[in-house]
Amino acid sequence: MKLATKPAKSELWMSTKVSILAMFAVGMLSFIIQILMTTITAGWGVAASGG
């Protein structure tokens, strides 16, 4: 069995960049979905409140 070794600085930096990029991508995706759903459902329930 191979023993784990401490990662090199370049490998650690690459992992950090990938993690930050993934968090940014997920955040942007959720923001876009939120904007779309707000736009789509903006007029829902307006006509029903006249009652």
Buried (B, 14 or more C-beta within 10 A) or exposed (E): EEEEEEEEEEEEEEEEEEEEEEEEEEEEEEEEEEEEEEEEEEEEEEEEEEE
